[in-house]
Amino acid sequence: QAAAEALLVGSAAANQYSAPAGLSELREEVSRLYARLYPGDAYDPASEVIICTSGQESLNAALRACVSEQVSRGGRDGVIVFEPYFPFTQGALDNAPAVMQPVRTHAPG
């Protein structure tokens, strides 16, 4: 009942999709948090902070930002991935585009 009422009397934004980069209020708060945690560093919430809805979305965004476009045109960047890795990792690398260089991890001892 409370959720339905909030949608009916709340703001117009209550029943709309959020901005692709995330809610501006959350980006601003993340920017302030990082400024407190890392004095001297400042991140512009409008252009340097993105809120993702999942780890998969975050991984895709990071890979697309880091893979060299010039290398990708003539070949594909290699990305070291520690095994075991999430099943969607290969697809994210294919979309980047990059070639997975798996490295098997072992328990200490």
C-alpha positions as CSV (number, residue, x, y, z in Angstrom):
1,Q,0.0,0.0,0.0
2,A,2.8,2.5,1.0
3,A,4.7,1.8,-2.3
4,A,1.6,2.4,-4.4
5,E,0.8,5.6,-2.5
6,A,4.3,6.9,-3.0
7,L,4.1,6.4,-6.7
8,L,0.7,8.2,-6.9
9,V,1.7,11.2,-4.7
10,G,5.4,11.2,-5.0
11,S,7.6,13.0,-7.5
12,A,7.5,12.4,-11.2
13,A,10.9,10.8,-11.0
14,A,9.6,8.0,-8.7
15,N,8.3,6.0,-11.6
16,Q,10.9,6.8,-14.2
17,Y,14.1,5.2,-15.1
18,S,17.2,6.7,-13.5
19,A,19.9,8.4,-15.5
20,P,22.3,6.0,-17.2
21,A,25.2,7.2,-15.1
22,G,23.1,6.8,-11.9
23,L,21.2,9.2,-9.7
24,S,23.0,12.6,-9.4
25,E,22.5,12.7,-5.6
26,L,24.3,9.3,-5.3
27,R,27.1,10.3,-7.6
28,E,27.6,13.5,-5.6
29,E,27.7,11.5,-2.3
30,V,30.2,9.0,-3.8
31,S,32.4,12.0,-4.9
32,R,32.2,13.4,-1.3
33,L,33.0,10.0,0.2
34,Y,36.1,9.6,-2.0
35,A,37.3,13.1,-1.2
36,R,37.1,12.2,2.6
37,L,38.8,8.9,2.1
38,Y,41.5,10.2,-0.2
39,P,42.3,13.8,0.7
40,G,43.7,15.8,-2.2
41,D,41.7,13.7,-4.8
42,A,38.6,15.2,-6.2
43,Y,36.1,13.5,-8.6
44,D,33.6,15.4,-10.6
45,P,30.2,13.6,-10.0
46,A,28.9,14.7,-13.4
47,S,31.8,13.4,-15.5
48,E,34.0,11.1,-13.3
49,V,31.5,9.0,-11.2
50,I,29.2,6.4,-12.6
51,I,26.9,4.2,-10.6
52,C,26.4,0.7,-12.0
53,T,23.6,-1.7,-11.2
54,S,25.7,-4.8,-11.1
55,G,29.2,-6.3,-11.1
56,Q,28.7,-7.5,-14.7
57,E,27.8,-4.0,-15.9
58,S,30.8,-2.6,-14.0
59,L,33.2,-5.1,-15.5
60,N,31.9,-4.4,-19.0
61,A,32.3,-0.6,-18.5
62,A,35.8,-1.0,-17.1
63,L,37.0,-3.3,-19.8
64,R,35.6,-1.0,-22.6
65,A,37.3,2.0,-21.0
66,C,40.7,0.2,-20.6
67,V,41.1,-1.8,-23.8
68,S,43.1,0.1,-26.4
69,E,41.1,0.9,-29.5
70,Q,44.2,1.1,-31.6
71,V,45.4,-2.3,-30.6
72,S,41.9,-3.7,-31.0
73,R,41.8,-2.6,-34.6
74,G,45.0,-4.4,-35.5
75,G,44.6,-7.2,-33.0
76,R,43.2,-7.5,-29.5
77,D,44.5,-6.5,-26.1
78,G,45.4,-9.3,-23.8
79,V,43.7,-9.1,-20.3
80,I,45.0,-11.2,-17.4
81,V,42.1,-12.9,-15.7
82,F,42.6,-14.9,-12.5
83,E,40.9,-18.3,-12.4
84,P,38.3,-19.1,-11.2
85,Y,36.4,-16.2,-12.8
86,F,32.8,-15.3,-13.2
87,P,31.1,-17.0,-16.2
88,F,30.2,-13.7,-17.9
89,T,33.9,-12.6,-18.0
90,Q,34.6,-14.2,-21.4
91,G,31.6,-12.4,-23.0
92,A,32.7,-9.1,-21.4
93,L,36.2,-9.6,-22.9
94,D,34.7,-10.5,-26.3
95,N,32.7,-7.3,-26.3
96,A,35.6,-5.1,-25.2
97,P,37.3,-6.6,-27.5
98,A,40.1,-8.4,-25.8
99,V,41.7,-11.8,-25.4
100,M,41.6,-13.5,-22.1
101,Q,45.0,-14.6,-20.6
102,P,43.8,-16.9,-17.8
103,V,46.1,-17.4,-14.8
104,R,45.2,-20.3,-12.4
105,T,45.4,-19.3,-8.7
106,H,46.3,-21.8,-5.9
107,A,45.7,-21.8,-2.2
108,P,48.8,-20.8,-0.2
109,G,50.9,-23.6,1.2
